[in-house]
Amino acid sequence: MLWLQKQTVNVQMKVLRNEAFSDAEVISNLMENTRVDAALRHLYRENFELLSRYIVNNSGSEQDAEDIFQEVMVAFIGLVRAGKFRGESSIRTFLFSLNKNIWLNELKRRGRAEARELKYEKQNEQVAVTADMAMELKQTKSELMEVIEQLGENCKKILMLFYFENKSMKEIVDHLPYENEQVVRNKKSKCLKKLEEMVTANRTLYQQLKNYLHG
């Protein structure tokens, strides 16, 4: 492969002397490893413009066209020497087909790479958003707890046991000095009303409170 790459035409050699070859002569020279550079210059003069136009017209740049042409030449030499080009079509037609296939594969490769990059970026954005939301939620919960602390010990216990620990009214009675469930229920209602009044001015806290109440 390294030898083939050394033999490929340099797309800057337009200034070199012209020498025409028939398709049969090109194949013969490549097979016998004679006058290879001259044969490749001929292929460049006869085909580069056509092949590069296809690349540029299909989302490629001039540099892409030059790079793909080099790949086409390497592939063509390899196929000729492996006996896989039998002259069933003209060299020009064969090179155009190679050029098209190599470029379409390159576009697919780039598309997959871009898709992976976009997916990676999207995942990073989602992680960042999730982390930001978690921090905001933690901060809001902390602020809400500070407000609950201001309600007094009994209100705090009732709300914490009911909303944060999911205790039933019957279970809460066992934790507090109240006669029955109805008394606890009435007390919870008063505590909740007071809490809502305290956080109404803060929309974020109020929304967080609603989430706990209806979550």
C-alpha positions as CSV (number, residue, x, y, z in Angstrom):
1,M,0.0,0.0,0.0
2,L,2.8,2.3,0.8
3,W,4.4,1.7,-2.6
4,L,1.0,2.4,-4.3
5,Q,0.7,5.7,-2.4
6,K,4.1,6.7,-3.6
7,Q,3.0,6.0,-7.1
8,T,-0.2,8.0,-7.0
9,V,-0.5,11.2,-9.0
10,N,0.1,14.5,-7.3
11,V,-2.8,16.8,-8.2
12,Q,-0.4,19.7,-8.5
13,M,1.5,18.3,-11.5
14,K,-0.5,20.2,-14.1
15,V,2.7,21.9,-15.4
16,L,4.3,18.6,-16.4
17,R,4.5,17.6,-20.0
18,N,1.5,16.0,-21.6
19,E,1.6,12.4,-22.9
20,A,-1.4,10.6,-24.1
21,F,-2.2,6.9,-23.5
22,S,-4.9,4.6,-24.6
23,D,-6.8,2.7,-22.0
24,A,-4.9,-0.4,-23.0
25,E,-1.5,1.3,-22.6
26,V,-2.5,2.6,-19.2
27,I,-3.4,-0.9,-18.0
28,S,-0.2,-2.3,-19.6
29,N,2.0,0.2,-17.9
30,L,0.4,-0.3,-14.5
31,M,0.5,-4.0,-14.8
32,E,4.2,-4.1,-15.9
33,N,5.2,-1.2,-13.6
34,T,6.6,0.9,-16.5
35,R,6.1,4.6,-17.0
36,V,3.7,4.6,-14.2
37,D,4.1,8.3,-13.4
38,A,3.4,9.3,-17.0
39,A,0.3,7.0,-17.1
40,L,-1.0,8.6,-13.9
41,R,-0.4,12.1,-15.1
42,H,-2.5,11.1,-18.2
43,L,-5.3,9.8,-15.9
44,Y,-5.2,13.1,-13.9
45,R,-5.5,15.3,-17.0
46,E,-8.3,13.2,-18.5
47,N,-10.4,12.6,-15.4
48,F,-9.6,14.9,-12.4
49,E,-11.9,17.7,-13.6
50,L,-14.9,15.4,-14.0
51,L,-14.3,13.5,-10.7
52,S,-13.7,16.7,-8.7
53,R,-16.8,18.3,-10.1
54,Y,-18.9,15.4,-8.8
55,I,-17.3,15.8,-5.3
56,V,-17.8,19.6,-5.1
57,N,-21.4,19.3,-6.4
58,N,-22.2,16.7,-3.7
59,S,-21.3,18.5,-0.4
60,G,-17.5,18.3,-0.9
61,S,-14.7,20.9,-1.1
62,E,-11.8,21.2,-3.6
63,Q,-9.6,19.6,-0.9
64,D,-12.0,16.7,-0.6
65,A,-11.9,16.3,-4.4
66,E,-8.1,16.1,-4.3
67,D,-8.0,13.7,-1.4
68,I,-10.6,11.4,-3.0
69,F,-8.8,11.5,-6.3
70,Q,-5.7,10.2,-4.6
71,E,-7.7,7.4,-3.0
72,V,-9.3,6.6,-6.4
73,M,-5.8,6.3,-8.0
74,V,-4.6,4.0,-5.2
75,A,-7.7,1.8,-5.5
76,F,-7.5,1.7,-9.3
77,I,-3.9,0.6,-9.3
78,G,-4.6,-2.1,-6.8
79,L,-7.6,-3.4,-8.8
80,V,-5.6,-3.4,-12.1
81,R,-2.7,-5.3,-10.6
82,A,-5.1,-7.8,-8.9
83,G,-6.6,-8.5,-12.3
84,K,-10.1,-7.1,-11.2
85,F,-10.3,-4.5,-14.0
86,R,-11.0,-6.3,-17.2
87,G,-11.8,-3.4,-19.5
88,E,-15.5,-4.1,-19.5
89,S,-16.0,-0.3,-19.3
90,S,-13.7,2.6,-20.2
91,I,-11.2,3.7,-17.6
92,R,-13.1,7.0,-17.3
93,T,-16.3,5.3,-16.5
94,F,-14.6,3.0,-14.0
95,L,-12.9,5.8,-12.3
96,F,-16.1,7.8,-12.0
97,S,-17.8,4.9,-10.4
98,L,-14.9,4.4,-7.9
99,N,-14.9,8.1,-7.2
100,K,-18.6,8.1,-6.5
101,N,-18.5,5.1,-4.2
102,I,-15.6,6.3,-2.2
103,W,-17.1,9.7,-1.7
104,L,-20.5,8.3,-0.7
105,N,-18.8,6.1,1.8
106,E,-16.9,9.1,3.1
107,L,-20.2,11.1,3.5
108,K,-21.7,8.2,5.4
109,R,-18.7,8.0,7.7
110,R,-18.9,11.8,8.3
111,G,-22.6,11.5,8.9
112,R,-22.1,8.8,11.5
113,A,-19.4,10.8,13.2
114,E,-21.5,13.9,13.3
115,A,-24.5,11.9,14.6
116,R,-22.2,10.5,17.4
117,E,-21.0,14.0,18.2
118,L,-24.5,15.4,18.3
119,K,-25.7,12.6,20.5
120,Y,-22.7,13.1,22.8
121,E,-23.4,16.8,23.0
122,K,-27.1,16.2,23.6
123,Q,-26.3,13.7,26.4
124,N,-23.9,16.2,28.0
125,E,-26.6,19.0,27.8
126,Q,-29.1,16.6,29.4
127,V,-26.7,15.7,32.2
128,A,-26.0,19.4,32.8
129,V,-29.7,20.3,32.8
130,T,-30.5,17.4,35.2
131,A,-27.6,18.5,37.5
132,D,-28.8,22.1,37.4
133,M,-32.4,21.0,38.2
134,A,-31.2,18.7,41.0
135,M,-29.2,21.6,42.6
136,E,-32.2,24.0,42.2
137,L,-34.5,21.4,43.7
138,K,-32.2,20.8,46.6
139,Q,-31.9,24.6,47.2
140,T,-35.6,25.1,47.0
141,K,-36.3,22.2,49.4
142,S,-33.8,23.7,51.8
143,E,-35.6,27.0,51.7
144,L,-38.9,25.3,52.1
145,M,-37.7,23.5,55.2
146,E,-36.5,26.8,56.7
147,V,-40.0,28.2,56.3
148,I,-41.5,25.0,57.9
149,E,-39.2,25.5,60.8
150,Q,-40.9,28.8,61.5
151,L,-44.3,27.2,61.9
152,G,-43.6,25.8,65.3
153,E,-42.7,22.3,66.5
154,N,-46.1,20.7,66.2
155,C,-46.9,22.0,62.8
156,K,-43.4,21.0,61.6
157,K,-43.9,17.4,62.9
158,I,-47.3,17.0,61.4
159,L,-46.3,18.2,57.9
160,M,-43.0,16.3,57.9
161,L,-44.7,13.1,59.0
162,F,-47.5,13.4,56.6
163,Y,-45.8,14.8,53.4
164,F,-42.2,13.7,53.8
165,E,-42.6,10.4,55.6
166,N,-46.0,9.4,54.2
167,K,-47.4,8.6,57.7
168,S,-51.2,8.2,58.1
169,M,-53.2,10.3,60.5
170,K,-53.5,7.3,62.8
171,E,-49.7,6.9,62.9
172,I,-49.2,10.7,63.4
173,V,-51.5,10.6,66.5
174,D,-48.9,8.2,68.1
175,H,-46.2,10.8,67.6
176,L,-48.0,13.8,68.9
177,P,-50.0,14.8,72.0
178,Y,-53.4,14.9,70.2
179,E,-56.6,13.0,71.2
180,N,-57.5,11.6,67.8
181,E,-57.1,11.7,64.1
182,Q,-59.7,14.4,63.5
183,V,-57.8,16.8,65.8
184,V,-54.6,16.1,63.9
185,R,-56.4,16.6,60.6
186,N,-57.7,19.9,61.7
187,K,-54.3,21.0,63.0
188,K,-52.7,19.9,59.7
189,S,-55.1,22.0,57.7
190,K,-54.3,25.1,59.8
191,C,-50.6,24.5,59.5
192,L,-50.8,24.0,55.8
193,K,-52.8,27.2,55.3
194,K,-50.3,29.2,57.3
195,L,-47.4,27.7,55.3
196,E,-49.1,28.5,52.0
197,E,-49.5,32.1,53.2
198,M,-45.8,32.3,54.1
199,V,-44.5,31.0,50.7
200,T,-47.1,32.6,48.3
201,A,-44.8,35.5,47.6
202,N,-42.0,33.1,46.4
203,R,-43.3,31.4,43.2
204,T,-40.6,28.8,43.2
205,L,-41.2,27.8,46.8
206,Y,-45.0,27.8,46.2
207,Q,-44.6,25.5,43.3
208,Q,-42.3,23.2,45.2
209,L,-44.9,23.1,48.0
210,K,-47.6,22.2,45.5
211,N,-45.4,19.4,44.2
212,Y,-45.1,17.9,47.6
213,L,-48.9,18.3,48.3
214,H,-50.0,16.8,45.0
215,G,-47.0,14.7,44.0
